[in-house]
Amino acid sequence: MRGLDLAVIVAYLVASAVVGLWLSGKQKTLKGYFLGDRDLPWWAVALSVVATETSALTVISVPAVAYLGDITFLQLAIGYLIGRIVVAFVLLPKYYAGEMVTAYAYLGKRFGRGMQSTASVAFLGTRLLADGVRMFACAIPVKVILDGMGMDVSFFWIIVVLSLVTVVYTYIGGIRAVVWVDVFQMGVYVLGALLALAVLVNGAGSGFWGEAVAAGKTRLFDFASDPVSSPYAFVTAIVGGALLSMASHGADQIIVQRLLSCRSLKDAQLALIGSGVIVFAQFAVFLFVGLALWGYYDQQTPEQIGASPAGDDIFPRFIVEGLPVGLSGLLLAGILAAAMSTLSSSLSALSSSTMTDLYEKFVGEPASDEKALRISRITTIGWGAVFIVFANLFTNTDNPVVELGLSVAGITYGGLLGAFFLGIFVPRALQLDAMIAFLVAVATMAYLFLFQAELIGFTWYTGIGLVITMVLGGLLSLRHPRAPVESDREPVGVEH
């Protein structure tokens, strides 16, 4: 690899750590470590939310979706925005009213300790699987580079190095470091994508857009496909995207933790809805990159240009082979930035959920700030090690990894969202009702993911899990002669 590209990547890695440590300050309390003392500006949180959900999947796999098909993937972003609006006005007020540290604290307050812990464990498992896919996605372009240099380095060691670098600033700076580094990292990968797009459009020639239109690759709305099996049929994408966004941004601690670090409920709502607008624009950029790649490579299939059938290595291949010296390094740094922003966010969310939803609940009393902070940092390191194992479970897939990542997340998202809605809209539901309904939903979705993935589009996963939880939980609640009163519910743990 060219020396300037290496210098750019090394400079990025160093800058990420320096920015995170410089802006985070010294964390002295658990609230400061996990919520940034609720003093982060809404625009920084919005950008951090986008950087967190982007990951390397968006950077390398969304272009592959457009290269292989069209831009109907953008319909999901419309659904994402709708889902965020619902979360902003239905779930966020619940979290802020209780001054909560995690999303699952609401379930503890509404149902009891068992439901809170069950939801937290489900979150931990799903996050490890979904972000394992994301870390593998990041390792793809790095391996392409190293192979081009004649260096046979396995995915395992690539994942180890990326994970260790990310653990450093997350361990020391907590959520404040994570948010500010996310803002920096988003700037890196967006700038890189726009510069790459300029090079691609110039290389593809002025006629590529007309050819893309003639080939049907600029189709945005898909009204013809089967809404059951196709994830990008219009109804499926809009409804499924909205439900997926409601679950990921309302019931997933990785996003909720950021929103709880805002200065007020209004700021959190601005951050959440604003992030939806930004995500739409970002998806559009990366889908357009895919169309430009299609024109740049003269409409060849992935196999004809030496890429994998799923197409996930097409953009990384172009970055290495088609970009000028220095710009390749910037794009590769952008891919690393996208992956590291997601990993750091996951580490912080996993640590906060472990500490607040599990440790304090089972111990029975809150730890001192000093002890809690020490335990939280230890769990950050522990989860970093576990990530390395899970990321290496996904080193072979025949589908674009962005679809695999969303499918994995869908296993528990519907059940989690259903548990929250059950608590809000079914007053007579008790803890056992919610736990049974949730576990049945998760088991059903795991079965569909493992054995029926070809029959049902991944965008329906959240909706199916939601319906199962709500219907079964609602039916079970009919056993009770009255709605529970506040005295029936266990209070949420004391906040630090």
C-alpha positions as CSV (number, residue, x, y, z in Angstrom):
1,M,0.0,0.0,0.0
2,R,1.2,3.5,-0.7
3,G,2.9,5.4,2.1
4,L,0.6,8.4,2.0
5,D,-2.5,6.2,2.4
6,L,-0.9,4.5,5.4
7,A,0.0,7.9,6.9
8,V,-3.6,9.1,6.5
9,I,-5.0,6.0,8.3
10,V,-2.5,6.1,11.1
11,A,-3.2,9.9,11.5
12,Y,-6.9,9.1,11.7
13,L,-6.5,6.4,14.4
14,V,-4.4,8.7,16.5
15,A,-6.7,11.7,16.0
16,S,-9.7,9.6,17.1
17,A,-8.1,8.6,20.4
18,V,-6.9,12.2,21.0
19,V,-10.2,13.8,20.2
20,G,-12.1,11.4,22.4
21,L,-9.8,11.8,25.4
22,W,-9.5,15.6,25.0
23,L,-13.2,16.3,24.8
24,S,-14.4,13.8,27.2
25,G,-12.7,15.1,30.4
26,K,-12.3,13.1,33.5
27,Q,-15.3,11.0,34.4
28,K,-16.0,10.8,38.2
29,T,-19.6,9.5,38.4
30,L,-21.6,6.8,36.7
31,K,-24.1,9.4,35.4
32,G,-21.2,11.3,33.8
33,Y,-19.7,8.1,32.4
34,F,-22.9,6.8,30.8
35,L,-24.9,10.0,30.2
36,G,-22.3,12.8,30.0
37,D,-24.1,14.5,32.9
38,R,-27.0,15.1,30.6
39,D,-25.2,18.1,29.1
40,L,-24.5,17.2,25.5
41,P,-25.9,19.5,22.7
42,W,-28.7,18.0,20.6
43,W,-26.9,18.5,17.2
44,A,-23.9,16.5,18.4
45,V,-26.2,13.7,19.7
46,A,-28.1,13.7,16.4
47,L,-24.8,13.3,14.5
48,S,-23.7,10.6,17.0
49,V,-26.9,8.7,16.4
50,V,-26.3,8.7,12.7
51,A,-22.7,7.7,13.0
52,T,-23.7,4.9,15.4
53,E,-26.3,3.4,13.1
54,T,-24.2,3.9,10.0
55,S,-21.3,1.5,10.7
56,A,-19.3,-0.1,8.0
57,L,-22.4,-1.8,6.6
58,T,-23.7,1.5,5.1
59,V,-20.3,2.5,3.7
60,I,-19.6,-0.8,1.9
61,S,-22.8,-2.7,1.6
62,V,-25.5,-0.1,0.7
63,P,-23.5,0.7,-2.5
64,A,-23.6,-3.0,-3.3
65,V,-27.4,-3.0,-2.9
66,A,-27.7,-0.3,-5.6
67,Y,-25.0,-2.0,-7.8
68,L,-26.9,-5.3,-7.8
69,G,-30.4,-3.8,-7.9
70,D,-31.8,-0.3,-7.6
71,I,-32.4,2.4,-5.0
72,T,-35.6,1.1,-3.5
73,F,-33.6,0.6,-0.3
74,L,-34.2,4.3,0.2
75,Q,-37.8,3.6,1.0
76,L,-36.5,2.2,4.3
77,A,-35.2,5.6,5.2
78,I,-38.7,7.1,4.8
79,G,-40.0,4.5,7.2
80,Y,-37.1,5.2,9.6
81,L,-38.2,8.9,9.8
82,I,-41.8,7.9,10.5
83,G,-40.7,5.5,13.3
84,R,-38.4,8.2,14.9
85,I,-41.3,10.6,15.1
86,V,-43.4,8.1,17.0
87,V,-40.6,7.3,19.4
88,A,-39.9,11.0,20.0
89,F,-43.5,11.6,21.2
90,V,-44.5,8.3,22.7
91,L,-41.4,6.7,24.3
92,L,-39.0,9.5,25.0
93,P,-41.3,11.3,27.4
94,K,-41.5,8.1,29.5
95,Y,-37.8,7.9,29.8
96,Y,-37.3,11.5,30.7
97,A,-40.1,11.5,33.2
98,G,-38.3,8.8,35.2
99,E,-34.8,10.2,34.9
100,M,-33.6,6.8,33.7
101,V,-30.2,5.6,32.7
102,T,-31.3,2.8,30.4
103,A,-34.3,2.1,28.2
104,Y,-35.0,-1.0,30.1
105,A,-35.4,0.8,33.4
106,Y,-38.9,1.7,32.2
107,L,-39.8,-2.0,31.9
108,G,-38.5,-2.4,35.5
109,K,-40.7,0.4,36.7
110,R,-43.7,-0.8,34.8
111,F,-43.4,-4.6,35.2
112,G,-40.7,-5.5,37.6
113,R,-37.1,-6.6,37.9
114,G,-37.5,-9.8,36.0
115,M,-38.8,-8.1,32.8
116,Q,-36.1,-5.4,33.0
117,S,-33.3,-8.1,33.3
118,T,-34.9,-10.2,30.6
119,A,-35.0,-7.3,28.1
120,S,-31.4,-6.3,29.0
121,V,-30.1,-9.8,28.4
122,A,-31.9,-9.9,25.0
123,F,-30.4,-6.6,24.1
124,L,-26.9,-7.8,25.1
125,G,-27.2,-10.9,22.9
126,T,-28.7,-9.1,19.9
127,R,-26.2,-6.3,20.1
128,L,-23.3,-8.8,20.1
129,L,-24.6,-10.6,17.1
130,A,-25.6,-7.5,15.1
131,D,-22.4,-5.6,15.8
132,G,-20.4,-8.8,15.1
133,V,-21.7,-8.5,11.6
134,R,-20.7,-4.8,11.5
135,M,-17.2,-5.5,12.6
136,F,-16.8,-8.2,10.0
137,A,-18.0,-5.7,7.4
138,C,-15.3,-3.3,8.4
139,A,-12.7,-6.0,8.2
140,I,-13.6,-6.7,4.5
141,P,-11.9,-3.6,2.9
142,V,-8.9,-3.9,5.3
143,K,-8.3,-7.5,4.1
144,V,-8.6,-6.4,0.5
145,I,-5.9,-3.9,1.1
146,L,-3.6,-6.3,2.9
147,D,-4.1,-9.0,0.3
148,G,-3.1,-6.4,-2.4
149,M,0.1,-5.8,-0.4
150,G,0.8,-9.6,-0.5
151,M,0.1,-9.9,3.3
152,D,-2.1,-12.8,4.3
153,V,-3.7,-11.5,7.5
154,S,-6.8,-13.2,8.7
155,F,-10.1,-11.5,9.6
156,F,-9.5,-12.5,13.2
157,W,-6.4,-10.3,13.7
158,I,-7.9,-7.4,11.7
159,I,-10.9,-7.4,14.1
160,V,-8.6,-7.7,17.1
161,V,-6.7,-4.5,16.2
162,L,-9.8,-2.5,15.4
163,S,-11.5,-3.5,18.6
164,L,-8.5,-2.7,20.8
165,V,-8.1,0.8,19.4
166,T,-11.8,1.5,20.0
167,V,-11.7,0.2,23.6
168,V,-9.1,2.7,24.6
169,Y,-11.1,5.9,24.4
170,T,-14.4,4.3,25.3
171,Y,-12.8,2.9,28.5
172,I,-11.5,6.3,29.6
173,G,-14.0,8.8,28.3
174,G,-17.3,7.1,28.5
175,I,-20.3,8.3,26.5
176,R,-19.0,11.9,26.2
177,A,-15.9,10.6,24.4
178,V,-18.1,8.3,22.2
179,V,-20.4,11.1,21.1
180,W,-17.7,13.6,20.2
181,V,-15.6,11.0,18.4
182,D,-18.7,10.0,16.5
183,V,-19.1,13.6,15.3
184,F,-15.5,13.6,14.1
185,Q,-15.8,10.2,12.5
186,M,-19.0,11.1,10.6
187,G,-17.2,14.0,9.1
188,V,-14.4,11.7,7.9
189,Y,-16.5,9.1,6.2
190,V,-19.0,11.6,4.7
191,L,-16.2,13.7,3.2
192,G,-14.5,10.5,1.9
193,A,-17.8,9.3,0.3
194,L,-18.4,12.6,-1.5
195,L,-14.9,12.8,-2.8
196,A,-15.1,9.2,-4.0
197,L,-18.4,9.9,-5.7
198,A,-16.9,12.8,-7.6
199,V,-14.1,10.5,-8.9
200,L,-16.6,7.8,-9.8
201,V,-19.0,10.1,-11.7
202,N,-16.0,11.5,-13.7
203,G,-14.8,8.0,-14.5
204,A,-18.2,6.6,-15.3
205,G,-18.9,9.2,-18.0
206,S,-21.8,11.5,-18.5
207,G,-24.0,8.8,-20.0
208,F,-24.1,6.5,-17.1
209,W,-27.1,8.1,-15.5
210,G,-29.2,7.6,-18.6
211,E,-28.1,4.0,-18.8
212,A,-29.1,3.5,-15.1
213,V,-32.5,5.0,-15.8
214,A,-33.0,2.8,-18.8
215,A,-32.0,-0.3,-16.8
216,G,-34.5,0.6,-14.1
217,K,-31.8,1.1,-11.5
218,T,-33.2,4.5,-10.4
219,R,-36.5,3.1,-9.3
220,L,-37.3,4.5,-5.9
221,F,-40.8,3.0,-5.1
222,D,-41.5,-0.6,-5.6
223,F,-45.2,-1.3,-5.9
224,A,-44.9,-4.5,-7.9
225,S,-42.9,-7.0,-5.6
226,D,-44.5,-9.4,-3.2
227,P,-44.8,-7.5,0.1
228,V,-44.3,-10.7,2.1
229,S,-41.0,-12.0,0.7
230,S,-39.5,-8.8,-0.7
231,P,-37.9,-6.5,1.9
232,Y,-38.1,-3.5,-0.5
233,A,-41.7,-3.7,-1.6
234,F,-43.3,-0.3,-0.8
235,V,-45.6,-1.3,2.0
236,T,-43.0,-3.6,3.5
237,A,-40.2,-1.1,3.4
238,I,-42.3,1.8,4.8
239,V,-44.1,-0.1,7.5
240,G,-41.2,-2.4,8.3
241,G,-38.7,0.4,8.2
242,A,-40.9,2.4,10.6
243,L,-41.3,-0.5,13.0
244,L,-37.5,-1.3,12.8
245,S,-36.7,2.4,13.6
246,M,-39.2,2.4,16.5
247,A,-37.5,-0.6,18.0
248,S,-33.9,0.4,17.3
249,H,-34.3,4.0,18.5
250,G,-36.9,3.4,21.2
251,A,-36.0,0.1,22.7
252,D,-32.3,-0.4,21.9
253,Q,-30.0,1.0,24.6
254,I,-27.2,1.9,22.0
255,I,-29.4,4.7,20.7
256,V,-31.5,5.5,23.8
257,Q,-28.4,6.1,25.8
258,R,-27.4,8.9,23.5
259,L,-30.9,10.5,23.6
260,L,-30.8,10.4,27.5
261,S,-27.6,12.4,27.4
262,C,-29.4,15.4,25.9
263,R,-30.1,18.5,28.1
264,S,-33.9,18.2,27.9
265,L,-36.7,16.1,26.4
266,K,-37.1,18.7,23.6
267,D,-33.4,18.5,22.7
268,A,-33.7,14.7,22.6
269,Q,-36.7,14.9,20.3
270,L,-34.8,17.3,18.0
271,A,-31.8,15.0,18.0
272,L,-33.9,11.9,17.1
273,I,-36.0,13.4,14.3
274,G,-33.0,15.4,12.9
275,S,-31.1,12.1,12.7
276,G,-33.8,10.7,10.5
277,V,-33.5,13.5,8.0
278,I,-29.7,13.1,7.9
279,V,-29.9,9.3,7.5
280,F,-32.2,9.7,4.5
281,A,-29.6,12.0,2.8
282,Q,-26.8,9.7,3.8
283,F,-28.5,6.6,2.3
284,A,-29.1,8.6,-0.9
285,V,-25.3,9.4,-1.2
286,F,-24.2,5.8,-0.7
287,L,-26.9,4.4,-3.1
288,F,-25.7,6.9,-5.7
289,V,-22.2,5.7,-5.1
290,G,-23.4,2.2,-6.0
291,L,-25.0,3.4,-9.2
292,A,-21.8,5.3,-10.1
293,L,-19.8,2.1,-9.5
294,W,-22.1,0.3,-11.8
295,G,-21.3,2.8,-14.5
296,Y,-17.6,2.9,-13.7
297,Y,-17.3,-0.8,-14.1
298,D,-19.3,-0.9,-17.4
299,Q,-22.3,-2.7,-15.9
300,Q,-20.3,-5.9,-15.2
301,T,-21.4,-8.4,-12.7
302,P,-19.4,-8.6,-9.4
303,E,-17.8,-11.9,-10.6
304,Q,-16.6,-10.3,-13.8
305,I,-14.6,-7.7,-11.9
306,G,-13.3,-10.2,-9.4
307,A,-15.6,-9.4,-6.5
308,S,-17.8,-11.7,-4.4
309,P,-21.4,-12.4,-5.6
310,A,-22.8,-10.4,-2.7
311,G,-20.9,-7.3,-3.9
312,D,-19.7,-6.1,-0.5
313,D,-16.1,-5.8,-1.7
314,I,-16.9,-3.8,-4.9
315,F,-16.5,-0.4,-3.2
316,P,-13.5,-1.4,-1.2
317,R,-11.9,-2.7,-4.3
318,F,-12.5,0.6,-6.1
319,I,-11.1,2.5,-3.1
320,V,-7.8,0.6,-3.3
321,E,-7.5,0.4,-7.1
322,G,-9.4,3.4,-8.5
323,L,-8.7,6.3,-6.2
324,P,-5.6,8.6,-6.1
325,V,-2.9,8.3,-3.5
326,G,-4.1,9.8,-0.2
327,L,-7.7,9.7,-1.1
328,S,-7.7,5.9,-0.8
329,G,-6.4,6.4,2.8
330,L,-9.1,8.9,3.6
331,L,-11.9,6.5,2.4
332,L,-10.4,3.6,4.3
333,A,-10.1,5.8,7.4
334,G,-13.8,6.6,6.8
335,I,-14.8,2.9,6.8
336,L,-12.8,2.4,10.0
337,A,-14.5,5.5,11.4
338,A,-17.9,4.1,10.7
339,A,-17.1,0.7,12.3
340,M,-15.4,2.2,15.3
341,S,-18.2,4.6,16.0
342,T,-20.6,1.7,16.2
343,L,-18.3,-0.5,18.3
344,S,-17.6,2.3,20.8
345,S,-21.3,3.0,21.1
346,S,-22.1,-0.7,21.6
347,L,-19.4,-1.0,24.3
348,S,-20.8,2.0,26.2
349,A,-24.4,0.7,25.9
350,L,-23.5,-2.9,26.9
351,S,-21.6,-1.6,29.9
352,S,-24.4,0.7,31.0
353,S,-27.0,-2.0,30.6
354,T,-24.9,-4.6,32.4
355,M,-24.3,-2.2,35.3
356,T,-27.7,-0.7,35.7
357,D,-30.1,-3.5,34.5
358,L,-28.2,-6.5,35.8
359,Y,-25.5,-5.9,38.4
360,E,-27.5,-3.4,40.6
361,K,-30.7,-5.4,40.3
362,F,-29.1,-8.7,41.4
363,V,-27.0,-7.2,44.1
364,G,-30.0,-5.4,45.4
365,E,-28.5,-2.0,46.1
366,P,-26.6,0.6,44.1
367,A,-22.8,0.7,44.3
368,S,-20.9,3.8,45.2
369,D,-19.8,6.0,42.3
370,E,-16.2,5.0,42.6
371,K,-17.0,1.2,42.7
372,A,-19.7,1.5,40.0
373,L,-17.3,3.4,37.7
374,R,-14.6,0.8,38.2
375,I,-17.0,-2.1,37.5
376,S,-18.3,-0.3,34.4
377,R,-14.8,0.2,33.0
378,I,-14.0,-3.5,33.6
379,T,-17.2,-4.5,31.8
380,T,-16.2,-2.3,28.9
381,I,-13.0,-4.2,28.5
382,G,-14.8,-7.5,28.9
383,W,-17.4,-6.7,26.2
384,G,-14.6,-5.6,23.9
385,A,-13.1,-9.1,24.2
386,V,-16.4,-10.8,23.6
387,F,-17.0,-8.7,20.5
388,I,-13.8,-10.1,18.9
389,V,-15.3,-13.6,19.3
390,F,-18.7,-12.7,17.9
391,A,-17.4,-10.7,14.9
392,N,-15.5,-13.8,13.8
393,L,-18.8,-15.8,13.5
394,F,-19.8,-14.0,10.4
395,T,-16.7,-14.3,8.1
396,N,-18.7,-15.9,5.3
397,T,-22.0,-14.8,3.9
398,D,-23.6,-14.9,0.5
399,N,-25.9,-11.9,1.0
400,P,-25.0,-8.2,1.4
401,V,-24.0,-7.9,5.1
402,V,-26.3,-4.9,5.6
403,E,-29.2,-7.2,5.2
404,L,-27.7,-9.8,7.5
405,G,-27.2,-7.2,10.2
406,L,-30.7,-5.9,10.0
407,S,-32.1,-9.5,10.0
408,V,-30.1,-10.4,13.2
409,A,-31.4,-7.3,14.9
410,G,-34.9,-8.1,14.0
411,I,-34.9,-11.3,16.1
412,T,-35.4,-9.4,19.3
413,Y,-36.5,-5.9,18.2
414,G,-40.1,-6.7,17.7
415,G,-40.3,-8.4,21.2
416,L,-38.6,-5.4,22.8
417,L,-40.8,-2.9,21.2
418,G,-43.9,-5.0,22.0
419,A,-42.9,-5.1,25.7
420,F,-42.7,-1.3,25.8
421,F,-46.1,-0.9,24.0
422,L,-47.7,-3.6,26.2
423,G,-46.6,-1.6,29.3
424,I,-48.0,1.7,27.8
425,F,-51.2,0.5,26.2
426,V,-52.3,-2.5,28.2
427,P,-52.6,-1.4,31.8
428,R,-53.7,-4.7,33.2
429,A,-50.7,-6.6,31.8
430,L,-48.4,-7.9,34.5
431,Q,-44.8,-9.0,34.5
432,L,-45.4,-12.7,33.7
433,D,-47.7,-11.8,30.8
434,A,-45.0,-9.6,29.3
435,M,-42.2,-12.1,29.8
436,I,-44.0,-15.0,28.3
437,A,-45.1,-12.9,25.3
438,F,-41.6,-11.5,24.8
439,L,-39.9,-14.9,25.0
440,V,-42.4,-16.5,22.6
441,A,-41.9,-13.6,20.1
442,V,-38.1,-14.0,20.3
443,A,-38.2,-17.7,19.8
444,T,-40.5,-17.4,16.8
445,M,-38.3,-14.8,15.2
446,A,-35.2,-16.9,15.8
447,Y,-36.9,-19.8,14.0
448,L,-37.9,-17.6,11.0
449,F,-34.4,-16.2,10.8
450,L,-32.7,-19.6,10.9
451,F,-35.2,-21.7,8.8
452,Q,-37.6,-19.4,6.9
453,A,-35.4,-16.5,5.9
454,E,-36.2,-17.0,2.2
455,L,-40.0,-16.8,2.7
456,I,-40.3,-13.6,4.7
457,G,-38.4,-10.3,4.1
458,F,-36.2,-9.1,7.0
459,T,-38.1,-5.8,7.1
460,W,-41.2,-7.8,8.5
461,Y,-39.2,-9.3,11.4
462,T,-39.9,-6.4,13.8
463,G,-43.6,-6.2,12.9
464,I,-44.2,-9.9,13.4
465,G,-42.4,-9.9,16.8
466,L,-44.4,-6.8,17.8
467,V,-47.7,-8.3,16.9
468,I,-46.9,-11.6,18.7
469,T,-45.9,-9.8,21.9
470,M,-48.9,-7.4,21.9
471,V,-51.6,-10.1,21.1
472,L,-50.3,-12.8,23.4
473,G,-49.5,-10.4,26.2
474,G,-52.9,-8.8,25.8
475,L,-54.7,-12.2,25.9
476,L,-52.7,-13.3,29.0
477,S,-53.6,-10.0,30.8
478,L,-57.3,-10.9,30.5
479,R,-56.7,-13.4,33.3
480,H,-56.4,-10.5,35.8
481,P,-59.6,-9.0,37.2
482,R,-58.2,-5.4,37.3
483,A,-55.4,-3.2,36.0
484,P,-52.4,-3.1,38.3
485,V,-51.9,0.0,40.4
486,E,-48.5,1.6,41.1
487,S,-48.1,-0.3,44.3
488,D,-48.0,-3.6,42.3
489,R,-44.9,-2.5,40.4
490,E,-41.4,-2.5,41.6
491,P,-39.7,0.9,41.5
492,V,-36.7,1.5,39.2
493,G,-33.3,1.5,40.9
494,V,-31.8,4.6,42.4
495,E,-29.9,6.7,40.0
496,H,-26.4,7.8,40.5
